[in-house]
Amino acid sequence: MVMLDGLITISNHPDYIIDEFLKLLGNILKGQIGPHIDSAIQMLTDFLHAWDWEPCANLLRKMLGVIIRAQALSP
């Protein structure tokens, strides 16, 4: 288990759990904009560039995609 600056914990969860988490995250953030969302995107991007451990990088890429797509749905 790895804690990334309090933002996310990386664990070995089954894919279906991760998929449900990402759906929930997308639903929560749907249409949300603001500096807190921009900050989260920047932090995830920074972590992605700093980590070379593939399971972590894959999850970070998925999370970034979910957040960016949800942000794009803002009115």
C-alpha positions in Angstrom: 0.0 0.0 0.0 1.3 3.4 -1.0 0.0 6.8 0.1 0.4 9.5 -2.5 0.5 12.7 -0.5 -2.9 11.9 1.1 -4.6 11.9 -2.3 -4.9 8.2 -3.0 -3.8 4.9 -1.7 -2.6 2.2 -4.1 -3.5 -1.3 -3.1 -4.0 -4.6 -4.9 -7.8 -4.4 -5.4 -9.6 -6.5 -8.0 -10.3 -4.7 -11.3 -14.0 -4.6 -10.7 -13.5 -2.7 -7.4 -11.3 -0.2 -9.2 -13.8 0.2 -12.0 -16.6 0.9 -9.6 -14.4 3.4 -7.7 -13.7 5.2 -11.0 -17.4 5.3 -11.9 -18.2 6.7 -8.5 -15.4 9.3 -8.9 -16.7 10.3 -12.3 -20.3 10.7 -10.9 -19.1 12.8 -8.0 -17.0 15.1 -10.1 -19.4 15.3 -13.1 -19.6 19.0 -14.1 -17.3 20.1 -11.2 -14.8 22.8 -12.0 -12.6 25.0 -9.9 -9.1 25.4 -8.5 -9.5 22.3 -6.3 -10.1 20.1 -9.4 -7.3 21.8 -11.2 -5.0 21.1 -8.2 -6.0 17.4 -8.1 -5.3 17.1 -11.8 -1.9 18.7 -11.3 -1.0 16.5 -8.4 -2.0 13.3 -10.3 0.0 14.5 -13.3 3.0 15.2 -11.1 2.7 11.7 -9.4 2.3 10.1 -12.8 5.6 11.6 -14.0 7.4 10.7 -10.8 6.3 7.0 -10.6 7.6 4.3 -12.8 5.7 1.4 -11.1 3.3 0.4 -13.8 0.2 -0.6 -11.7 0.4 2.8 -10.0 0.9 4.6 -13.3 -2.1 2.8 -14.9 -4.4 3.8 -12.1 -3.2 7.4 -12.2 -3.9 7.5 -15.9 -7.4 6.2 -15.5 -8.1 8.6 -12.7 -6.9 11.5 -14.7 -9.1 10.5 -17.6 -12.1 10.2 -15.4 -11.5 13.6 -13.8 -10.8 15.4 -17.1 -13.9 13.8 -18.7 -16.1 14.7 -15.7 -14.8 18.3 -15.8 -15.6 18.6 -19.5 -19.2 17.9 -18.7 -19.5 21.2 -16.8 -22.3 23.5 -17.9 
